[in-house]
Amino acid sequence: MARRHIVEVEQFDRNDLELVFERADVMRQGAPETLRVPSKVLATVFYEPSTRTRLSFESAMLRLGGSVISTENAREFSSAIKGETVEDTIKIINGYADAIVIRHHEQGAANRAALVSDVPVINAGDGPGEHPTQALLDLYTIRHELGRIDDLTIALVGDLRFGRTARSLAKLLTRTTGCRLVFVSPPAVPMGDDVRQMLDTAGIPYTDTPDLKSAVAGADVVYQTRIQRERFATEEEYQRSSGIYLIDASVMDAMKPKSILMHPLPRVGEITTDVDADPRAAYFRQAHNGVYVRMALLQLLLTGDWS
Ligand code: NCD
């Protein structure tokens, strides 16, 4: 594969995962001198809202000794509002930065950016498409919390149609062995056929169930997600899918003692805050892991260590 850009999880084979995860373990202790990238500049260009993804990329770059330039509301505050294409914007930023992290509202936009860019482009979410670095930090979190990424039962809960993090994680799980997936989604937002086909090809079994408690009872990992309000055609359609699957203390009671609850965040009520005190609630640790994984990815891309 071309390891110049990170556009989709399909680019990562099992060896790549081991490399990224081992390097993230090193970064957890602080970047050693040999893995720093001083004099390199990262541009973060976000056409959609973000807290974790943008700030963790920027924190990662600063912790590697590099610098950051940023436009956080590119849809309104960049030349996009004047009608500039993504392609033109990227060509311009090529003269300002050594790598570009882009989040865009259109599926495929990161790929378009990569096609015209001489510097590495990292997809930080392209509409309802993919969010590959989130999937990497999610799988890294599973490895860190449970000590393995194989032979696990993983329940994906919530908006599996528009939720790019659940889509990317399910695809990345094709790089594991012995895992089983359980999909728990409102009827209007099931997991897409493209992901199901990838799982079929990889021999990863999956089932759908409307029964949250039975799904979590058998799971090693419960991955809750937000219903993606901004992707529904009408507020009415959003309301029909929202509020159906809530994780509260009674759902935690049904989970195995040695399991974890994850969420890419932000949450908007789908995990009650009293659950935060449960040691199995891993979502804040998950968000923090984003810095180490993104340090590893930036270092690998910017130094050509990954080619
Ligand atoms: C997610 C996203 O933007 O896809 N957030 C994130 O990057 N952690 C999830 C979401 O918005 O629901």
Boltz pocket constraint, residues with backbone or C-beta under 6 A from the ligand:
constraints:
  - pocket:
      binder: B
      contacts: [[A, 49], [A, 52], [A, 53], [A, 124], [A, 125], [A, 131], [A, 134], [A, 164], [A, 165], [A, 225], [A, 226], [A, 264], [A, 265], [A, 266]]
      max_distance: 6.0
